[in-house]
Amino acid sequence: MGERIHRGPGLRASLFPLTGPLRFLLLSSFLIPLGSFMVLPFMSVFLHERLGMGLGTVGVVLAVASLVQFSGGIVGGALADRIGLRRTMVWALAVRTAGFAGLLLALRWPPLAIWALVLTCCGAALYLPANKAYLVHGVDDERRPAFLSAGNAALNAGMAVGPLIAGPFVLSSPGWLFAAVTTLFLAVTAGHARLPGTDGTHPTESKEPARPSLLAGVALLPFAANALAFYLYFHFQHFLAVYAVERASSAFYSVVLLLCFTLVIVVQPLASGLIRRMPYALALAVGFTGLATGLAVLAAGTRAALLAGGALITLGDIVLFLKNDLEALRRSPRSDAVVFGQQRLAAGLGACASGVLGGQLYGLGERAGHTGWFWLLAAVQCLLLPPLLLTLRRRTARLPVSDGDHEGALTRDDTDGRVPGR
């Protein structure tokens, strides 16, 4: 008889008991996106309709903001290694609070809106790697997917509720909205300042040279897969607002977001163990197929298509985003914060490319009166581009393994082995 597969602890056993700091961190993982998504999902509409920017310009602005928000995570990871996780989170939240205050001032001086948006993205870039590393600090390998999924669930819950609260006010009463978000971030920043520190625990320091480069030890295949996944997903993230509001309403757009975030909240924690055990190649195939199907469905443009397309896209990204993070942690010898920062860099590169190219293509479709073709083109890319990763996978599998390089140490299904990121 074959060996019984070890499935690890269940979700509840993996998470509990939670310490006070972890409970606060999970609460903050809800409150921070709650405030952010009272504003950010509507920025394309706000810049286009309130400030009168063309969609091509809006696409470039969103591309730069996405690049800063995600790619800057590599700086956030390195900063956390230098000054500690708690202090990095506090500084990041202070920067982000200043950005939302800048959006309030931009109502008087509109050009300030772009700089304020970039500032909020800088704060997000610095915060998330330290947040994820603090959440899994001292957690064993089998429990990590549950903790990361719980953090993602809290984050997506905030992302779901924020647009519902803000939808009726973002264009009619943005001043009160920006003031409320700024106040919320001031309170969360003060709470983070009271968290206990985790400084002085960097198990990988003895293996690394002093001040290694930001990309040293990067896990190449998860890095590339994350960049591609975010490039394709951000066609949906950047331009669904304009597409949905035009065909339905801002309130219905909020409902679509609520459905997507609810799926992440419910499905990802329950599926985290399965995703951890899933062979990497299979996870990539499942994830990109979900994205392709969902983007194609959006082209129909009906309310049912918006809901179904959003759901399929979300199910695809549930698999892709979690699996890429877990694989990066497994393959890299760097600290958790640095690994998460490197993965954020990949996400930023993909999201930036999506904003620049997608903004131009969506603008062309709008002028031609056929924006549905924009989604079909994105779906075709989901099918044509991922096979390139198989070439990268075969090439990295042939790389020799040296003492300080884990990138070539691929197993048959890319899922066995310990996580060397602690």
Contacts in CASP RR format, 6 or more apart in sequence:
PFRMAT RR
TARGET T0000
AUTHOR 0000-0000-0000
METHOD contacts of the structure
MODEL  1
MGERIHRGPGLRASLFPLTGPLRFLLLSSFLIPLGSFMVLPFMSVFLHER
LGMGLGTVGVVLAVASLVQFSGGIVGGALADRIGLRRTMVWALAVRTAGF
AGLLLALRWPPLAIWALVLTCCGAALYLPANKAYLVHGVDDERRPAFLSA
GNAALNAGMAVGPLIAGPFVLSSPGWLFAAVTTLFLAVTAGHARLPGTDG
THPTESKEPARPSLLAGVALLPFAANALAFYLYFHFQHFLAVYAVERASS
AFYSVVLLLCFTLVIVVQPLASGLIRRMPYALALAVGFTGLATGLAVLAA
GTRAALLAGGALITLGDIVLFLKNDLEALRRSPRSDAVVFGQQRLAAGLG
ACASGVLGGQLYGLGERAGHTGWFWLLAAVQCLLLPPLLLTLRRRTARLP
VSDGDHEGALTRDDTDGRVPGR
5 277 0 8 1.000
7 273 0 8 1.000
7 277 0 8 1.000
8 142 0 8 1.000
8 273 0 8 1.000
9 142 0 8 1.000
9 143 0 8 1.000
9 146 0 8 1.000
10 146 0 8 1.000
11 146 0 8 1.000
11 149 0 8 1.000
11 269 0 8 1.000
11 270 0 8 1.000
11 272 0 8 1.000
14 142 0 8 1.000
14 143 0 8 1.000
14 145 0 8 1.000
14 146 0 8 1.000
14 147 0 8 1.000
15 143 0 8 1.000
15 146 0 8 1.000
15 147 0 8 1.000
15 150 0 8 1.000
18 26 0 8 1.000
21 195 0 8 1.000
21 196 0 8 1.000
22 135 0 8 1.000
24 191 0 8 1.000
24 195 0 8 1.000
25 131 0 8 1.000
25 134 0 8 1.000
25 135 0 8 1.000
25 195 0 8 1.000
26 135 0 8 1.000
26 150 0 8 1.000
26 151 0 8 1.000
26 154 0 8 1.000
27 154 0 8 1.000
28 131 0 8 1.000
28 188 0 8 1.000
28 191 0 8 1.000
28 192 0 8 1.000
29 131 0 8 1.000
29 135 0 8 1.000
29 151 0 8 1.000
29 154 0 8 1.000
29 155 0 8 1.000
30 154 0 8 1.000
30 155 0 8 1.000
30 157 0 8 1.000
30 158 0 8 1.000
31 158 0 8 1.000
31 184 0 8 1.000
31 188 0 8 1.000
32 93 0 8 1.000
32 127 0 8 1.000
32 155 0 8 1.000
32 185 0 8 1.000
32 188 0 8 1.000
33 155 0 8 1.000
33 156 0 8 1.000
33 157 0 8 1.000
33 158 0 8 1.000
33 159 0 8 1.000
33 162 0 8 1.000
34 157 0 8 1.000
34 158 0 8 1.000
34 159 0 8 1.000
34 161 0 8 1.000
34 162 0 8 1.000
34 165 0 8 1.000
34 184 0 8 1.000
35 158 0 8 1.000
35 162 0 8 1.000
35 181 0 8 1.000
35 184 0 8 1.000
35 185 0 8 1.000
36 96 0 8 1.000
36 120 0 8 1.000
36 124 0 8 1.000
36 159 0 8 1.000
36 181 0 8 1.000
37 158 0 8 1.000
37 159 0 8 1.000
37 160 0 8 1.000
37 161 0 8 1.000
37 162 0 8 1.000
37 163 0 8 1.000
37 166 0 8 1.000
37 257 0 8 1.000
38 162 0 8 1.000
38 163 0 8 1.000
38 165 0 8 1.000
38 166 0 8 1.000
38 170 0 8 1.000
38 177 0 8 1.000
38 180 0 8 1.000
38 181 0 8 1.000
39 100 0 8 1.000
39 103 0 8 1.000
39 166 0 8 1.000
39 170 0 8 1.000
39 177 0 8 1.000
39 178 0 8 1.000
39 181 0 8 1.000
40 120 0 8 1.000
41 163 0 8 1.000
41 241 0 8 1.000
41 253 0 8 1.000
41 257 0 8 1.000
42 163 0 8 1.000
42 166 0 8 1.000
42 167 0 8 1.000
42 170 0 8 1.000
42 171 0 8 1.000
42 241 0 8 1.000
42 250 0 8 1.000
43 62 0 8 1.000
43 65 0 8 1.000
43 117 0 8 1.000
44 58 0 8 1.000
44 59 0 8 1.000
44 62 0 8 1.000
44 238 0 8 1.000
44 239 0 8 1.000
44 241 0 8 1.000
44 242 0 8 1.000
45 170 0 8 1.000
45 171 0 8 1.000
45 241 0 8 1.000
45 242 0 8 1.000
45 245 0 8 1.000
45 250 0 8 1.000
46 113 0 8 1.000
46 170 0 8 1.000
46 171 0 8 1.000
46 174 0 8 1.000
47 53 0 8 1.000
47 57 0 8 1.000
47 58 0 8 1.000
47 61 0 8 1.000
47 113 0 8 1.000
48 54 0 8 1.000
48 55 0 8 1.000
48 58 0 8 1.000
48 242 0 8 1.000
49 171 0 8 1.000
50 171 0 8 1.000
50 174 0 8 1.000
51 110 0 8 1.000
51 113 0 8 1.000
53 61 0 8 1.000
55 242 0 8 1.000
55 359 0 8 1.000
55 362 0 8 1.000
55 363 0 8 1.000
55 366 0 8 1.000
56 359 0 8 1.000
56 360 0 8 1.000
56 363 0 8 1.000
58 359 0 8 1.000
59 238 0 8 1.000
59 355 0 8 1.000
59 356 0 8 1.000
59 358 0 8 1.000
59 359 0 8 1.000
59 360 0 8 1.000
60 355 0 8 1.000
60 356 0 8 1.000
60 359 0 8 1.000
61 114 0 8 1.000
61 117 0 8 1.000
62 238 0 8 1.000
62 355 0 8 1.000
63 351 0 8 1.000
63 352 0 8 1.000
63 353 0 8 1.000
63 354 0 8 1.000
63 355 0 8 1.000
63 356 0 8 1.000
63 359 0 8 1.000
64 118 0 8 1.000
64 352 0 8 1.000
65 117 0 8 1.000
65 118 0 8 1.000
65 121 0 8 1.000
66 121 0 8 1.000
66 234 0 8 1.000
66 238 0 8 1.000
66 348 0 8 1.000
66 350 0 8 1.000
66 351 0 8 1.000
66 352 0 8 1.000
66 354 0 8 1.000
66 355 0 8 1.000
67 348 0 8 1.000
67 349 0 8 1.000
67 351 0 8 1.000
67 352 0 8 1.000
68 118 0 8 1.000
68 121 0 8 1.000
68 122 0 8 1.000
68 125 0 8 1.000
69 121 0 8 1.000
69 122 0 8 1.000
69 123 0 8 1.000
69 124 0 8 1.000
69 125 0 8 1.000
69 348 0 8 1.000
69 351 0 8 1.000
70 125 0 8 1.000
70 230 0 8 1.000
70 344 0 8 1.000
70 345 0 8 1.000
70 346 0 8 1.000
70 347 0 8 1.000
70 348 0 8 1.000
70 349 0 8 1.000
70 350 0 8 1.000
70 351 0 8 1.000
70 352 0 8 1.000
71 125 0 8 1.000
71 344 0 8 1.000
71 345 0 8 1.000
71 347 0 8 1.000
71 348 0 8 1.000
71 349 0 8 1.000
71 352 0 8 1.000
72 122 0 8 1.000
72 125 0 8 1.000
72 126 0 8 1.000
72 341 0 8 1.000
72 344 0 8 1.000
72 345 0 8 1.000
72 348 0 8 1.000
73 125 0 8 1.000
73 126 0 8 1.000
73 128 0 8 1.000
73 129 0 8 1.000
73 340 0 8 1.000
73 341 0 8 1.000
73 344 0 8 1.000
73 345 0 8 1.000
74 214 0 8 1.000
74 215 0 8 1.000
74 338 0 8 1.000
74 341 0 8 1.000
74 342 0 8 1.000
74 344 0 8 1.000
74 345 0 8 1.000
75 125 0 8 1.000
75 126 0 8 1.000
75 214 0 8 1.000
76 88 0 8 1.000
76 92 0 8 1.000
76 125 0 8 1.000
76 126 0 8 1.000
76 127 0 8 1.000
76 129 0 8 1.000
76 130 0 8 1.000
76 337 0 8 1.000
76 341 0 8 1.000
77 88 0 8 1.000
77 129 0 8 1.000
77 130 0 8 1.000
77 133 0 8 1.000
77 337 0 8 1.000
77 338 0 8 1.000
77 340 0 8 1.000
77 341 0 8 1.000
78 214 0 8 1.000
78 337 0 8 1.000
78 338 0 8 1.000
78 341 0 8 1.000
79 88 0 8 1.000
79 91 0 8 1.000
79 126 0 8 1.000
79 130 0 8 1.000
80 88 0 8 1.000
80 129 0 8 1.000
80 130 0 8 1.000
80 133 0 8 1.000
80 337 0 8 1.000
80 338 0 8 1.000
81 202 0 8 1.000
81 335 0 8 1.000
81 337 0 8 1.000
81 338 0 8 1.000
83 199 0 8 1.000
84 130 0 8 1.000
84 197 0 8 1.000
84 198 0 8 1.000
84 199 0 8 1.000
84 200 0 8 1.000
85 130 0 8 1.000
85 133 0 8 1.000
85 134 0 8 1.000
85 137 0 8 1.000
85 197 0 8 1.000
85 198 0 8 1.000
85 199 0 8 1.000
85 337 0 8 1.000
86 130 0 8 1.000
86 134 0 8 1.000
86 192 0 8 1.000
86 195 0 8 1.000
86 196 0 8 1.000
86 197 0 8 1.000
86 198 0 8 1.000
86 199 0 8 1.000
88 126 0 8 1.000
88 127 0 8 1.000
88 130 0 8 1.000
88 337 0 8 1.000
89 127 0 8 1.000
89 130 0 8 1.000
89 131 0 8 1.000
89 134 0 8 1.000
89 192 0 8 1.000
89 195 0 8 1.000
90 189 0 8 1.000
90 192 0 8 1.000
90 193 0 8 1.000
91 126 0 8 1.000
92 123 0 8 1.000
92 124 0 8 1.000
92 125 0 8 1.000
92 126 0 8 1.000
92 127 0 8 1.000
92 130 0 8 1.000
93 123 0 8 1.000
93 127 0 8 1.000
93 185 0 8 1.000
93 188 0 8 1.000
93 189 0 8 1.000
93 192 0 8 1.000
94 189 0 8 1.000
95 119 0 8 1.000
95 122 0 8 1.000
95 123 0 8 1.000
95 126 0 8 1.000
96 119 0 8 1.000
96 120 0 8 1.000
96 122 0 8 1.000
96 123 0 8 1.000
96 124 0 8 1.000
96 127 0 8 1.000
96 185 0 8 1.000
97 182 0 8 1.000
97 185 0 8 1.000
97 186 0 8 1.000
97 189 0 8 1.000
98 119 0 8 1.000
99 116 0 8 1.000
99 117 0 8 1.000
99 119 0 8 1.000
99 120 0 8 1.000
100 116 0 8 1.000
100 120 0 8 1.000
100 178 0 8 1.000
100 181 0 8 1.000
100 182 0 8 1.000
100 185 0 8 1.000
101 116 0 8 1.000
101 178 0 8 1.000
101 182 0 8 1.000
102 112 0 8 1.000
102 115 0 8 1.000
102 116 0 8 1.000
102 119 0 8 1.000
102 178 0 8 1.000
103 113 0 8 1.000
103 116 0 8 1.000
103 117 0 8 1.000
103 120 0 8 1.000
103 174 0 8 1.000
103 178 0 8 1.000
104 175 0 8 1.000
104 178 0 8 1.000
104 179 0 8 1.000
104 182 0 8 1.000
105 112 0 8 1.000
105 116 0 8 1.000
106 112 0 8 1.000
106 113 0 8 1.000
106 116 0 8 1.000
107 174 0 8 1.000
107 175 0 8 1.000
107 178 0 8 1.000
125 344 0 8 1.000
128 340 0 8 1.000
128 341 0 8 1.000
128 344 0 8 1.000
129 337 0 8 1.000
129 338 0 8 1.000
129 340 0 8 1.000
129 341 0 8 1.000
129 344 0 8 1.000
130 337 0 8 1.000
132 148 0 8 1.000
132 336 0 8 1.000
132 337 0 8 1.000
132 340 0 8 1.000
133 335 0 8 1.000
133 336 0 8 1.000
133 337 0 8 1.000
133 340 0 8 1.000
134 195 0 8 1.000
134 198 0 8 1.000
135 147 0 8 1.000
135 148 0 8 1.000
135 150 0 8 1.000
135 151 0 8 1.000
136 144 0 8 1.000
136 147 0 8 1.000
136 148 0 8 1.000
136 336 0 8 1.000
137 198 0 8 1.000
137 201 0 8 1.000
137 336 0 8 1.000
138 422 0 8 1.000
139 147 0 8 1.000
141 418 0 8 1.000
141 419 0 8 1.000
142 276 0 8 1.000
144 326 0 8 1.000
144 329 0 8 1.000
144 419 0 8 1.000
145 272 0 8 1.000
145 273 0 8 1.000
145 275 0 8 1.000
145 276 0 8 1.000
145 322 0 8 1.000
145 326 0 8 1.000
146 269 0 8 1.000
146 272 0 8 1.000
146 273 0 8 1.000
148 272 0 8 1.000
148 322 0 8 1.000
148 325 0 8 1.000
148 326 0 8 1.000
149 268 0 8 1.000
149 269 0 8 1.000
149 272 0 8 1.000
149 322 0 8 1.000
150 269 0 8 1.000
152 264 0 8 1.000
152 268 0 8 1.000
152 269 0 8 1.000
152 321 0 8 1.000
152 322 0 8 1.000
153 264 0 8 1.000
153 265 0 8 1.000
153 266 0 8 1.000
153 268 0 8 1.000
153 269 0 8 1.000
156 261 0 8 1.000
156 262 0 8 1.000
156 264 0 8 1.000
156 265 0 8 1.000
156 268 0 8 1.000
157 261 0 8 1.000
157 265 0 8 1.000
158 261 0 8 1.000
159 257 0 8 1.000
159 261 0 8 1.000
160 257 0 8 1.000
160 258 0 8 1.000
160 260 0 8 1.000
160 261 0 8 1.000
160 262 0 8 1.000
160 265 0 8 1.000
161 258 0 8 1.000
163 253 0 8 1.000
163 254 0 8 1.000
163 257 0 8 1.000
163 258 0 8 1.000
164 254 0 8 1.000
164 258 0 8 1.000
166 177 0 8 1.000
167 250 0 8 1.000
167 251 0 8 1.000
167 254 0 8 1.000
168 250 0 8 1.000
168 251 0 8 1.000
169 176 0 8 1.000
169 177 0 8 1.000
170 177 0 8 1.000
170 250 0 8 1.000
171 250 0 8 1.000
202 335 0 8 1.000
203 335 0 8 1.000
203 422 0 8 1.000
204 333 0 8 1.000
204 334 0 8 1.000
204 335 0 8 1.000
204 420 0 8 1.000
204 421 0 8 1.000
204 422 0 8 1.000
207 333 0 8 1.000
207 404 0 8 1.000
208 216 0 8 1.000
208 333 0 8 1.000
208 334 0 8 1.000
212 334 0 8 1.000
214 338 0 8 1.000
214 342 0 8 1.000
214 345 0 8 1.000
215 342 0 8 1.000
215 345 0 8 1.000
216 334 0 8 1.000
217 332 0 8 1.000
217 333 0 8 1.000
217 334 0 8 1.000
217 405 0 8 1.000
217 406 0 8 1.000
217 407 0 8 1.000
218 332 0 8 1.000
218 342 0 8 1.000
218 407 0 8 1.000
219 327 0 8 1.000
219 328 0 8 1.000
219 330 0 8 1.000
219 331 0 8 1.000
219 332 0 8 1.000
219 339 0 8 1.000
219 342 0 8 1.000
219 406 0 8 1.000
219 407 0 8 1.000
220 392 0 8 1.000
220 396 0 8 1.000
220 407 0 8 1.000
221 280 0 8 1.000
221 327 0 8 1.000
221 331 0 8 1.000
221 389 0 8 1.000
221 392 0 8 1.000
221 393 0 8 1.000
221 396 0 8 1.000
222 324 0 8 1.000
222 325 0 8 1.000
222 327 0 8 1.000
222 328 0 8 1.000
222 331 0 8 1.000
222 343 0 8 1.000
222 346 0 8 1.000
223 328 0 8 1.000
223 342 0 8 1.000
223 343 0 8 1.000
223 345 0 8 1.000
223 346 0 8 1.000
224 346 0 8 1.000
224 389 0 8 1.000
224 392 0 8 1.000
225 284 0 8 1.000
225 320 0 8 1.000
225 324 0 8 1.000
225 327 0 8 1.000
225 389 0 8 1.000
226 320 0 8 1.000
226 321 0 8 1.000
226 324 0 8 1.000
226 325 0 8 1.000
226 328 0 8 1.000
226 343 0 8 1.000
226 346 0 8 1.000
226 347 0 8 1.000
227 346 0 8 1.000
227 347 0 8 1.000
227 348 0 8 1.000
227 349 0 8 1.000
227 350 0 8 1.000
228 350 0 8 1.000
228 385 0 8 1.000
228 386 0 8 1.000
228 389 0 8 1.000
229 287 0 8 1.000
229 288 0 8 1.000
229 291 0 8 1.000
229 317 0 8 1.000
229 320 0 8 1.000
229 321 0 8 1.000
229 324 0 8 1.000
230 346 0 8 1.000
230 347 0 8 1.000
230 348 0 8 1.000
230 349 0 8 1.000
230 350 0 8 1.000
230 351 0 8 1.000
230 354 0 8 1.000
231 349 0 8 1.000
231 350 0 8 1.000
231 351 0 8 1.000
231 353 0 8 1.000
231 354 0 8 1.000
232 288 0 8 1.000
232 291 0 8 1.000
232 295 0 8 1.000
232 354 0 8 1.000
232 378 0 8 1.000
232 381 0 8 1.000
232 382 0 8 1.000
232 385 0 8 1.000
233 291 0 8 1.000
233 313 0 8 1.000
233 317 0 8 1.000
233 320 0 8 1.000
233 354 0 8 1.000
234 350 0 8 1.000
234 351 0 8 1.000
234 354 0 8 1.000
234 355 0 8 1.000
235 295 0 8 1.000
235 354 0 8 1.000
235 358 0 8 1.000
235 374 0 8 1.000
235 375 0 8 1.000
235 378 0 8 1.000
236 295 0 8 1.000
236 298 0 8 1.000
236 310 0 8 1.000
236 313 0 8 1.000
236 378 0 8 1.000
237 351 0 8 1.000
237 354 0 8 1.000
238 351 0 8 1.000
238 354 0 8 1.000
238 355 0 8 1.000
238 358 0 8 1.000
238 359 0 8 1.000
239 358 0 8 1.000
239 359 0 8 1.000
239 362 0 8 1.000
239 374 0 8 1.000
240 253 0 8 1.000
240 256 0 8 1.000
240 298 0 8 1.000
240 306 0 8 1.000
240 310 0 8 1.000
241 253 0 8 1.000
242 362 0 8 1.000
243 298 0 8 1.000
243 301 0 8 1.000
243 371 0 8 1.000
243 375 0 8 1.000
244 252 0 8 1.000
244 253 0 8 1.000
244 256 0 8 1.000
244 306 0 8 1.000
245 253 0 8 1.000
247 301 0 8 1.000
247 302 0 8 1.000
247 303 0 8 1.000
247 306 0 8 1.000
248 303 0 8 1.000
248 306 0 8 1.000
252 303 0 8 1.000
252 306 0 8 1.000
255 307 0 8 1.000
256 306 0 8 1.000
256 307 0 8 1.000
256 310 0 8 1.000
259 307 0 8 1.000
259 310 0 8 1.000
259 311 0 8 1.000
259 314 0 8 1.000
260 310 0 8 1.000
260 311 0 8 1.000
260 313 0 8 1.000
260 314 0 8 1.000
261 314 0 8 1.000
263 311 0 8 1.000
263 314 0 8 1.000
263 315 0 8 1.000
263 318 0 8 1.000
264 314 0 8 1.000
264 318 0 8 1.000
267 315 0 8 1.000
267 318 0 8 1.000
268 275 0 8 1.000
268 318 0 8 1.000
268 322 0 8 1.000
271 318 0 8 1.000
271 319 0 8 1.000
272 322 0 8 1.000
275 283 0 8 1.000
275 318 0 8 1.000
275 319 0 8 1.000
275 322 0 8 1.000
275 323 0 8 1.000
275 326 0 8 1.000
276 326 0 8 1.000
276 415 0 8 1.000
277 415 0 8 1.000
278 286 0 8 1.000
278 319 0 8 1.000
278 323 0 8 1.000
278 415 0 8 1.000
279 413 0 8 1.000
279 414 0 8 1.000
279 415 0 8 1.000
280 323 0 8 1.000
280 327 0 8 1.000
280 413 0 8 1.000
280 414 0 8 1.000
280 415 0 8 1.000
281 390 0 8 1.000
281 393 0 8 1.000
281 413 0 8 1.000
281 414 0 8 1.000
283 319 0 8 1.000
283 320 0 8 1.000
283 323 0 8 1.000
284 320 0 8 1.000
284 323 0 8 1.000
284 386 0 8 1.000
284 389 0 8 1.000
285 386 0 8 1.000
286 316 0 8 1.000
286 319 0 8 1.000
287 315 0 8 1.000
287 316 0 8 1.000
287 317 0 8 1.000
287 319 0 8 1.000
287 320 0 8 1.000
288 316 0 8 1.000
288 320 0 8 1.000
288 382 0 8 1.000
288 383 0 8 1.000
288 386 0 8 1.000
289 316 0 8 1.000
289 382 0 8 1.000
290 312 0 8 1.000
290 313 0 8 1.000
290 315 0 8 1.000
290 316 0 8 1.000
290 382 0 8 1.000
291 312 0 8 1.000
291 313 0 8 1.000
291 316 0 8 1.000
291 317 0 8 1.000
291 320 0 8 1.000
291 379 0 8 1.000
291 382 0 8 1.000
292 379 0 8 1.000
292 380 0 8 1.000
292 382 0 8 1.000
292 383 0 8 1.000
293 309 0 8 1.000
293 312 0 8 1.000
293 379 0 8 1.000
294 308 0 8 1.000
294 309 0 8 1.000
294 310 0 8 1.000
294 311 0 8 1.000
294 312 0 8 1.000
294 313 0 8 1.000
294 379 0 8 1.000
295 309 0 8 1.000
295 313 0 8 1.000
295 375 0 8 1.000
295 376 0 8 1.000
295 378 0 8 1.000
295 379 0 8 1.000
295 382 0 8 1.000
296 375 0 8 1.000
296 376 0 8 1.000
296 379 0 8 1.000
297 305 0 8 1.000
297 308 0 8 1.000
297 309 0 8 1.000
297 310 0 8 1.000
297 312 0 8 1.000
298 305 0 8 1.000
298 306 0 8 1.000
298 309 0 8 1.000
298 310 0 8 1.000
298 372 0 8 1.000
298 375 0 8 1.000
299 305 0 8 1.000
299 372 0 8 1.000
299 373 0 8 1.000
299 374 0 8 1.000
299 375 0 8 1.000
299 376 0 8 1.000
299 379 0 8 1.000
301 372 0 8 1.000
324 343 0 8 1.000
325 340 0 8 1.000
325 343 0 8 1.000
326 419 0 8 1.000
327 414 0 8 1.000
327 415 0 8 1.000
328 339 0 8 1.000
328 342 0 8 1.000
328 343 0 8 1.000
329 336 0 8 1.000
329 339 0 8 1.000
329 419 0 8 1.000
329 420 0 8 1.000
329 421 0 8 1.000
330 415 0 8 1.000
330 417 0 8 1.000
330 418 0 8 1.000
330 419 0 8 1.000
330 420 0 8 1.000
330 421 0 8 1.000
331 406 0 8 1.000
331 407 0 8 1.000
331 409 0 8 1.000
331 410 0 8 1.000
331 420 0 8 1.000
332 338 0 8 1.000
332 339 0 8 1.000
332 342 0 8 1.000
332 406 0 8 1.000
332 420 0 8 1.000
332 421 0 8 1.000
333 404 0 8 1.000
333 405 0 8 1.000
333 406 0 8 1.000
333 420 0 8 1.000
333 421 0 8 1.000
334 342 0 8 1.000
334 421 0 8 1.000
335 421 0 8 1.000
335 422 0 8 1.000
336 421 0 8 1.000
336 422 0 8 1.000
339 421 0 8 1.000
358 374 0 8 1.000
361 374 0 8 1.000
361 377 0 8 1.000
362 371 0 8 1.000
362 374 0 8 1.000
365 371 0 8 1.000
365 372 0 8 1.000
365 373 0 8 1.000
365 374 0 8 1.000
393 410 0 8 1.000
393 414 0 8 1.000
396 407 0 8 1.000
396 408 0 8 1.000
396 410 0 8 1.000
397 408 0 8 1.000
397 410 0 8 1.000
399 405 0 8 1.000
399 407 0 8 1.000
399 408 0 8 1.000
400 408 0 8 1.000
401 408 0 8 1.000
401 409 0 8 1.000
406 420 0 8 1.000
411 417 0 8 1.000
END
